[in-house]
Amino acid sequence: MDGTRLFQVAQRADDLARAEAFYRDVLGLPVLARFDPPGLVFVGVGGTRVLLEAGASSTTLYLQVDDIDAEHRRLERLGVTFEQTPHLIHRHDGTMAGAGVEEWMAFFRDSEGNLLAIAEQRTAPG
């Protein structure tokens, strides 16, 4: 399956208007389309569609950012409560990313209670 890329992810949304506002206004993602009925909103994340709908199961979305500390501050200013502040998850030895690359993440919930994370890959000090 070389050349395969993620096309779409479905995410549970009990209140479609509230979820649309969160993904658009808080996360700053573009709304691609809304179909109501049947109750679907599509938002774009780096070339992948996220489908918000009541019938979907919850998924953890990891959103890659350039500066996790700045994004953490921005989201907190918009009222997002983090379950964990930005912290080191893993220092790579070259297996999944280049040696000396660190993965930093911070976890929070969207308006519907789904778990999300902001993530940054950065060069390890030293």
HUPE-V406098 format. One record per backbone hydrogen bond with DSSP energy under -1.0 kcal/mol. CO is the residue of the C=O (numbers start at 1). NH is the residue of the N-H. If there is no record, write none. Layout:
co: {CO	CO}
nh: {NH	NH}
This chain:
co: {1	7	9	11	15	16	17	18	19	20	21	22	22	23	30	33	35	35	40	41	42	42	43	45	48	49	50	51	52	53	53	61	63	67	68	69	70	71	72	73	74	75	76	87	90	92	98	100	101	102	103	103	104	105	106	107	107	108	110	114	115	116	117	118	119	120	122}
nh: {4	49	51	53	19	20	21	22	23	24	25	26	27	29	44	42	39	40	35	52	32	33	50	48	45	9	43	11	41	13	56	117	119	71	72	73	74	75	76	77	78	80	79	105	103	100	101	124	92	122	89	90	120	87	118	83	84	116	113	110	61	108	63	106	65	104	102}
